[in-house]
């Protein structure tokens, strides 16, 4: 029944069931979901096979969703978001309890990320049921496979900002040969320092310095001008950390995008997550046909080295090439090296099917260019359609692996 104006005002602040708006894009006339919540939950994803265990997959720390399975159905939750404070942790717990009760599911198995400090992982370990720990980028590839109903072995390209690797480094530019249950790290972006850890995701100038140092040595540390937003003391401290080798290592493709955005003069400090990469994508000229080169070295795993692209970015900037052209050449170069790696792996006996997942593939320019070049090279390309490519789809992949 209608309430009085006074009671309606006081009740409006109470949130009984949290549901963010969903966000989607249209790619080649097909829906491509970036945030799956209102209007989609709790519609299940069909896993293609029925399993005895009911799984609770708890997702990651950012863009969190969790997933409950029953038989052949996987119910990916509403968008919980970044679980980085007590209120968000409480919302996560309440969401798990509510959806479990709604669907009458009592999990007998849990799945969680490898990262030791993620709250959802600690939550899973406290449930008193067996826990399967799933490597972050394997979960991204498995999420694509579960999304499109495939069980076969594929070449899985998982490009994102950060995920805990088997070797303790921060992964993020990974090419796996994988199915839902197993994976082999077949190739990855070259390791470079990650100065400042998580701060580097908001301050792209840090990654620009890291890649300059990796490409030119100490001479590279003089090639980036100081920003008004960064103190001289901080700038010098980062330089010292690179020379002394005290920063952790990363293979992150997301951080490479940040570095190029800073070197191209697009953005060196981000006010929100992914801002530098978003602006680099928006800026990229649609008419540019050149691509920056990447080098491939080693074997098992193959190392993808962006140093030639970094040299080209610096040279173009010095010659006054517009940022629009630099952005386009970089996108095209990343897409082309994906194809080069896939061709090399196919020649070694890997699958002719490539799955594209991870947060970098929210970038439509990168996604569509990569898919087009792969298909031209004779590959079948799998992309998401029911859950996001970012960490919002991670829980589905964890559930599929478990």
Buried (B, 14 or more C-beta within 10 A) or exposed (E): EEEEEEEEEEEEEEEEEBEEEBBBEEBEEEEBBBBBBEEBBEEBBEBBEEBEBBBBBBBBBBBBBBBBBBEEBBBBBBBBBEBEEEEBBEBBEEBBEBBBEEBEBEBEBBBBBBBEEBBBBEBBBEBEBEBBBBBBBBBBBBBBBBBBEBBEBBBBBBBBBBBBBEEEBBBBBBBBBBBBEEBEBBBBBBBBBBBBEEEBBBBBBBBBBBBBBBBBEEEBBEBBEEBEEBEEEBBEEBBEBBEEEEBBBBBBBBBBBBBBBBBBEBBBBBEEBBBBBBBBBEBBBEEBEEBBBBBBEEEEBBBBBBBBBBBBBBEBBEEEBBBBBBBBBBBBBBBBBBBBBBBBBBEEEBBBBBBBBBBBBBBBBBBBBBBBBBEEBEBEBBBBBBBBBBBBBBBBBBBBBB
